[in-house]
Amino acid sequence: MPRSVRLAMVGVRVRALLSLAAGALLLSLVSDAVGHGGGEGAGLLRSGAMPSVPVALALVLCGALSGRQAPNWFDR
């Protein structure tokens, strides 16, 4: 695998972990604010944080599968 591709995959893995951590942190902060009665604007923050978690999970999956060699379907 070329060096530039390896560096790109490291970037995908780092981005996935940071995005997952940021989404979890945002959801935790919003839930804490709503639980303590400070829920003004929590819906907007929650609607921004909710899509980040599945996107981060998809990036984690892509990063985990990136090291595997794809099967060669045409040489059978």
WOLINQUI-V143751 format. One record per backbone hydrogen bond with DSSP energy under -0.5 kcal/mol. NH is the residue of the N-H (numbers start at 1). CO is the residue of the C=O. If there is no record, write none. Layout:
# WOLINQUI-V143751
NH,CO / NH,CO
This chain:
# WOLINQUI-V143751
6,2 / 7,3 / 8,4 / 9,5 / 10,6 / 11,7 / 12,8 / 13,9 / 14,10 / 15,11 / 16,12 / 17,13 / 18,14 / 19,15 / 20,16 / 21,17 / 22,18 / 23,19 / 24,20 / 25,21 / 26,22 / 27,23 / 28,24 / 29,25 / 30,26 / 31,27 / 32,28 / 33,29 / 34,30 / 35,31 / 36,32 / 37,34 / 38,33 / 42,39 / 45,41 / 46,42 / 47,43 / 48,44 / 49,45 / 50,46 / 51,47 / 53,49 / 53,50 / 54,50 / 55,51 / 56,52 / 57,53 / 58,54 / 59,55 / 60,56 / 61,57 / 62,58 / 63,59 / 64,60 / 65,61 / 66,62 / 68,65 / 73,71
